[in-house]
Amino acid sequence: MRRGAIFDERAFRWVGVISVAGLVAAVIVAALCAQVGEIDDAPGLVLIGGGVAIGGAAFALLMVVMRGLLRSATMLRRELDDVV
């Protein structure tokens, strides 16, 4: 790992990619659970799918917060580099 690679502009893209990938995976699993639960008349599977969807949404929101923290840390790093 290069020194300072975490505070690089490319890190923002990766945070976005991870967030979208987690959200898409959660939606796919929730839709699959809902579809199979309706076909097999399994309400527990529908609830599991809903839980996965809520978990995926929580993960995506957490990644949005992490992106904001990364942006703040990058700005602070630039300010410190200017001072030093």
Salt bridges, closest charged atoms under 4 A:
ASP8 OD2 - ARG2 NH2 3.48
ASP8 OD2 - ARG10 NE 3.03
GLU9 OE2 - ARG78 NH2 2.21
ASP81 OD2 - ARG77 NE 3.99
